Amino acid sequence: MEKVVKSVKQVGDFESQYGHFYKWLLEFEDGFKGEYLSKTETQDKFIEGQTASIEVTTREYNGTTINKIKPEEIACEVFKHLGVSAKVRNK
């Protein structure tokens, strides 16, 4: 799904069993909100004013539904044409 990014705010960082993460709160022009976790302190996947292709999953946390957002993975048409399975991360 494609949405226009309205705001991007870093709201902290934490250690997990998978390494160090930075938490970002995203809001889109249509009012949709969610969180994005990145491994870098200066993420470049979601830029205010730009359109982003996203995947959304939801989870429950302390009785609240949280929208987890990540950049959509798009199958590369060239590789599909050649019969090779590959995915590229949409920037």
Residue pairs with C-beta under 8 A, 6 or more apart in sequence:
1 53
1 54
1 55
1 56
1 72
2 51
2 52
2 53
2 54
3 28
3 29
3 30
3 32
3 51
3 52
3 54
4 28
4 29
4 30
4 49
4 50
4 51
4 52
5 26
5 27
5 28
5 29
5 46
5 47
5 48
5 49
5 50
5 51
5 52
6 27
6 28
6 29
6 48
7 25
7 26
7 27
7 48
8 24
8 25
8 26
8 43
8 46
8 47
8 48
9 24
9 25
10 22
10 23
10 24
10 41
11 23
11 24
11 25
12 22
12 23
13 20
13 21
13 22
13 23
13 41
14 20
14 21
14 23
15 21
19 39
20 39
21 37
21 38
21 39
22 37
22 38
22 39
22 40
22 41
22 43
23 35
23 36
23 37
24 35
24 36
24 37
24 38
24 43
24 46
25 33
25 34
25 35
25 36
26 33
26 34
26 35
26 36
26 46
26 69
27 33
32 67
33 67
34 56
34 66
34 67
34 68
34 69
35 66
35 67
35 68
35 69
36 43
36 45
36 46
36 68
36 69
36 70
37 68
38 45
44 91
45 52
45 71
45 91
46 52
46 69
46 71
52 71
52 90
53 71
53 72
53 74
53 90
54 69
54 70
54 71
54 72
55 69
55 70
55 71
55 72
55 73
56 67
56 68
56 69
57 67
57 68
58 65
58 66
58 67
58 68
59 65
59 66
59 68
60 66
71 89
71 90
71 91
72 90
73 87
73 88
73 89
73 90
74 87
74 88
74 90
75 86
75 87
75 88
76 86
76 87
76 88
79 85
79 86
